[in-house]
């Protein structure tokens, strides 16, 4: 029986989603061709969490508790989340600003809670949300858990930091998140960086368990050129911080450029410092396309 490429990826890769492989440095993060699995589970730094190599980002062009994913509509978006899980995705990235907590919770409610990792973010900046007040992280996380329908959230990040001194401005929120981690309400905390200065601070600060960083081969929608960002990610990884890569497809700008998508995947995998790559998928075909490119890059002979 003839099987096309998409059918092959959907059936064979989904079944391999639970395979756990070690991860230490660039060589260990690129397994041998005969064991390559784009959905492999890898450690997220020293957080104690294991995340799938491919993660699902739910905030494409997000703001005001909407995103391209929520604009698909409830039925389509939740079906897409379920399809991602069936293929092997075990890391789902949310945020209060995206309004995606309830969608993810409903889509995964029948899945064993210990089989996937949830990340979300608190919004502390002006604008971006309908209400003006910015409650403490303890109040926000309680609401988030109710929206998702879970007793705990694996990762909570402070969203979209741009200042070098963000740790001074967010000391209260950081202390609240540290307390929640001590109570096991969350398992790790950190920051989503949107400037080179904020990233430099995140790499050095001991409070940061893991971080979101914008990274691709071309510097598109990034905090600086790859040659400046990559060494910081390597330093974070060496310090035991989990590195979550975002904007690999340039916030969708490479969606129709096969060469750029291949080069970006190859580049980020080759860094050896990025544990998981989150992409704002809008269709099952995009999941299969991206996983196929990851698989191809993993199977390429090392230079």
C-alpha positions as CSV (number, residue, x, y, z in Angstrom):
1,X,0.0,0.0,0.0
2,X,1.4,3.4,-1.0
3,X,1.8,5.8,1.9
4,X,2.5,9.5,1.3
5,X,4.9,11.6,3.4
6,X,2.3,13.2,5.6
7,X,0.8,9.8,6.5
8,X,4.2,8.4,7.3
9,X,5.0,11.2,9.6
10,X,1.6,11.2,11.3
11,X,1.7,7.4,12.0
12,X,5.4,6.6,12.6
13,X,6.5,9.7,14.4
14,X,3.5,9.9,16.7
15,X,4.2,6.5,18.1
16,X,7.7,7.5,18.9
17,X,6.6,10.5,20.9
18,X,7.3,9.0,24.3
19,X,10.9,8.0,23.7
20,X,13.3,9.6,26.2
21,X,16.8,10.3,25.2
22,X,19.6,11.9,27.2
23,X,20.8,15.5,26.5
24,X,24.2,16.9,27.3
25,X,25.9,19.3,24.8
26,X,25.5,19.5,21.0
27,X,26.5,15.9,20.2
28,X,24.1,14.4,22.7
29,X,21.2,16.6,21.5
30,X,21.6,15.2,18.0
31,X,21.0,11.4,18.3
32,X,22.1,8.8,15.7
33,X,20.0,8.6,12.5
34,X,18.5,5.3,13.4
35,X,17.1,6.6,16.7
36,X,16.2,10.1,15.6
37,X,12.8,11.3,16.8
38,X,11.7,14.9,16.4
39,X,9.4,14.6,19.4
40,X,12.1,13.2,21.7
41,X,11.9,14.1,25.4
42,X,14.8,16.1,26.7
43,X,15.7,17.7,30.1
44,X,14.8,21.4,30.4
45,X,18.0,22.5,32.1
46,X,18.0,21.5,35.8
47,X,14.3,22.1,36.3
48,X,13.6,18.4,36.6
49,X,11.1,18.7,33.7
50,X,11.4,16.8,30.4
51,X,9.9,18.5,27.4
52,X,9.4,17.4,23.8
53,X,11.9,18.7,21.3
54,X,9.0,20.3,19.4
55,X,6.6,22.4,21.5
56,X,3.3,24.0,20.6
57,X,3.1,27.8,21.0
58,X,-0.4,29.2,21.3
59,X,0.3,33.0,21.0
60,X,1.0,33.7,17.4
61,X,0.3,37.5,17.1
62,X,-1.2,37.4,20.6
63,X,-2.7,40.2,22.6
64,X,-5.8,41.1,24.6
65,X,-6.3,37.4,25.3
66,X,-6.5,36.5,21.6
67,X,-4.1,34.9,19.2
68,X,-4.1,33.4,15.7
69,X,-4.7,30.1,17.4
70,X,-7.8,31.3,19.3
71,X,-9.1,32.9,16.1
72,X,-9.3,29.4,14.6
73,X,-12.3,28.9,16.8
74,X,-12.7,26.6,19.8
75,X,-13.4,23.4,17.8
76,X,-10.6,23.7,15.3
77,X,-8.0,24.9,17.9
78,X,-8.7,22.2,20.4
79,X,-8.7,19.6,17.7
80,X,-5.3,20.9,16.6
81,X,-3.9,20.7,20.1
82,X,-5.2,17.1,20.4
83,X,-3.6,16.2,17.1
84,X,-0.3,17.7,18.3
85,X,-0.4,15.6,21.4
86,X,-1.2,12.4,19.4
87,X,1.9,13.0,17.3
88,X,4.2,13.4,20.3
89,X,4.1,17.0,21.4
90,X,4.4,17.2,25.2
91,X,5.2,20.8,25.7
92,X,2.4,23.5,25.4
93,X,3.2,27.2,25.8
94,X,0.4,29.5,26.9
95,X,0.1,33.0,28.4
96,X,-2.5,35.2,30.0
97,X,-2.2,37.6,27.2
98,X,-3.0,34.9,24.6
99,X,-6.2,33.8,26.3
100,X,-5.4,30.1,25.6
101,X,-5.6,28.5,29.1
102,X,-9.1,27.1,28.7
103,X,-8.5,25.8,25.2
104,X,-5.4,23.9,26.2
105,X,-7.1,22.5,29.4
106,X,-10.1,21.2,27.5
107,X,-8.0,19.7,24.7
108,X,-5.8,17.8,27.1
109,X,-8.2,17.0,29.9
110,X,-8.3,13.3,29.1
111,X,-4.6,13.0,28.8
112,X,-2.5,11.9,31.9
113,X,-1.4,15.2,33.6
114,X,2.1,13.9,34.2
115,X,2.6,13.2,30.5
116,X,2.9,16.8,29.4
117,X,4.4,20.1,30.5
118,X,2.5,23.4,30.6
119,X,4.1,26.8,30.5
120,X,2.4,30.1,30.9
121,X,3.3,33.7,31.5
122,X,2.1,36.6,33.7
123,X,1.7,40.0,32.1
124,X,3.0,42.9,34.2
125,X,3.3,45.7,31.6
126,X,0.9,48.5,30.8
127,X,-1.6,47.7,28.0
128,X,-1.9,44.4,26.4
129,X,-4.8,43.3,28.6
130,X,-8.3,44.8,29.1
131,X,-7.9,45.5,32.9
132,X,-5.4,48.0,34.3
133,X,-4.5,46.4,37.5
134,X,-1.7,43.8,37.7
135,X,-2.3,41.4,40.6
136,X,0.4,39.4,42.3
137,X,1.6,36.2,40.8
138,X,-0.1,34.2,43.6
139,X,-3.5,35.6,42.6
140,X,-2.8,35.1,38.9
141,X,-1.6,31.5,39.1
142,X,-4.7,30.6,41.1
143,X,-6.8,31.9,38.3
144,X,-4.6,30.2,35.6
145,X,-5.0,26.8,37.3
146,X,-8.8,27.2,37.4
147,X,-8.8,28.2,33.7
148,X,-6.7,25.3,32.6
149,X,-8.3,22.9,35.1
150,X,-5.1,21.7,36.8
151,X,-3.7,21.5,40.3
152,X,-0.3,22.8,39.2
153,X,1.4,24.6,36.4
154,X,4.8,23.4,35.4
155,X,6.4,26.7,34.4
156,X,5.4,30.3,35.0
157,X,7.4,33.0,33.3
158,X,7.3,36.8,33.6
159,X,6.3,37.9,30.1
160,X,8.1,40.2,27.7
161,X,10.9,41.7,29.7
162,X,12.9,44.3,27.9
163,X,14.9,46.2,30.6
164,X,18.3,45.2,31.8
165,X,17.1,45.9,35.4
166,X,13.9,43.9,35.1
167,X,14.9,41.8,38.1
168,X,14.8,44.9,40.3
169,X,11.4,46.0,39.0
170,X,9.9,42.5,39.3
171,X,11.4,41.6,42.7
172,X,7.9,41.2,44.3
173,X,6.6,39.0,41.5
174,X,9.8,36.9,41.6
175,X,9.4,36.4,45.3
176,X,5.8,35.3,44.9
177,X,6.7,32.8,42.2
178,X,9.5,31.4,44.3
179,X,7.0,30.9,47.1
180,X,4.7,29.1,44.8
181,X,7.5,26.8,43.6
182,X,8.3,26.0,47.2
183,X,4.6,25.0,47.7
184,X,4.8,22.9,44.5
185,X,2.0,25.0,42.9
186,X,4.5,25.6,40.1
187,X,7.6,23.6,39.3
188,X,9.8,26.2,37.7
189,X,9.9,30.0,37.0
190,X,11.7,32.3,34.7
191,X,11.3,35.0,32.1
192,X,10.4,35.6,28.4
193,X,13.0,37.9,27.0
194,X,12.4,40.6,24.4
195,X,15.7,42.4,24.3
196,X,19.4,41.5,24.4
197,X,19.8,43.4,27.7
198,X,17.0,41.5,29.4
199,X,18.4,38.2,28.1
200,X,21.9,39.1,29.4
201,X,20.3,39.6,32.8
202,X,18.3,36.4,32.7
203,X,21.4,34.4,31.8
204,X,23.3,35.7,34.9
205,X,20.5,35.8,37.5
206,X,20.3,32.7,39.7
207,X,16.5,33.1,40.1
208,X,15.9,32.2,36.5
209,X,15.2,28.4,36.1
210,X,14.4,28.7,32.4
211,X,13.9,31.3,29.8
212,X,12.1,32.0,26.5
213,X,14.5,33.4,23.9
214,X,13.9,34.4,20.3
215,X,16.3,32.5,18.0
216,X,16.6,31.6,14.4
217,X,19.3,31.5,11.8
218,X,18.6,35.0,10.3
219,X,18.0,37.4,13.2
220,X,14.4,37.9,12.2
221,X,12.2,39.2,15.1
222,X,15.1,38.5,17.4
223,X,16.7,40.5,20.2
224,X,20.0,40.8,18.3
225,X,21.9,39.0,15.6
226,X,22.4,35.3,16.1
227,X,26.1,35.7,16.7
228,X,25.3,37.7,19.9
229,X,22.3,35.7,21.0
230,X,23.7,32.2,20.5
231,X,26.6,32.7,23.0
232,X,24.2,33.8,25.7
233,X,22.0,30.7,25.2
234,X,25.1,28.6,25.4
235,X,26.0,30.2,28.7
236,X,22.5,29.8,30.0
237,X,22.5,26.1,29.1
238,X,25.9,25.6,30.7
239,X,24.6,27.1,33.9
240,X,21.7,24.6,34.0
241,X,19.0,26.9,32.8
242,X,16.4,25.5,30.5
243,X,16.3,27.3,27.1
244,X,13.0,27.5,25.3
245,X,13.5,28.7,21.7
246,X,10.8,30.8,20.0
247,X,10.4,32.6,16.7
248,X,12.2,29.8,14.7
249,X,10.0,30.5,11.7
250,X,10.4,34.3,12.2
251,X,6.9,34.7,13.7
252,X,5.6,33.0,10.5
253,X,7.7,35.1,8.1
254,X,9.4,31.9,6.8
255,X,6.1,29.9,6.5
256,X,6.4,29.7,2.7
257,X,10.2,29.6,2.4
258,X,11.4,26.0,2.6
259,X,15.0,26.9,2.5
260,X,14.8,29.3,5.4
261,X,12.8,26.9,7.5
262,X,15.4,24.1,6.9
263,X,18.3,26.4,7.7
264,X,16.7,27.8,10.8
265,X,15.9,24.3,12.2
266,X,19.4,23.1,11.3
267,X,20.9,26.1,13.0
268,X,19.0,26.0,16.2
269,X,19.4,22.2,16.6
270,X,23.1,22.6,16.0
271,X,23.5,25.1,18.8
272,X,23.1,22.3,21.3
273,X,21.7,24.7,23.9
274,X,18.0,24.9,23.0
275,X,15.9,22.2,24.7
276,X,12.6,22.8,23.0
277,X,11.5,24.8,19.9
278,X,8.0,26.2,20.2
279,X,6.1,27.0,17.0
280,X,2.6,28.6,16.7
281,X,1.1,25.9,14.5
282,X,-2.1,26.7,12.7
283,X,-2.8,23.3,11.0
284,X,-1.8,19.6,11.2
285,X,0.0,20.0,8.0
286,X,2.3,22.6,9.6
287,X,3.0,20.3,12.5
288,X,4.0,17.5,10.0
289,X,6.0,19.8,7.9
290,X,8.0,21.1,10.8
291,X,8.6,17.7,12.4
292,X,9.8,16.4,9.0
293,X,12.3,19.2,8.8
294,X,13.5,18.5,12.4
295,X,13.8,14.8,11.6
296,X,15.8,15.6,8.4
297,X,18.2,17.9,10.3
298,X,18.7,15.3,13.1
299,X,19.6,12.6,10.5
300,X,22.1,14.8,8.6
301,X,25.7,13.7,9.1
302,X,27.6,15.8,11.6
303,X,30.3,18.0,10.1
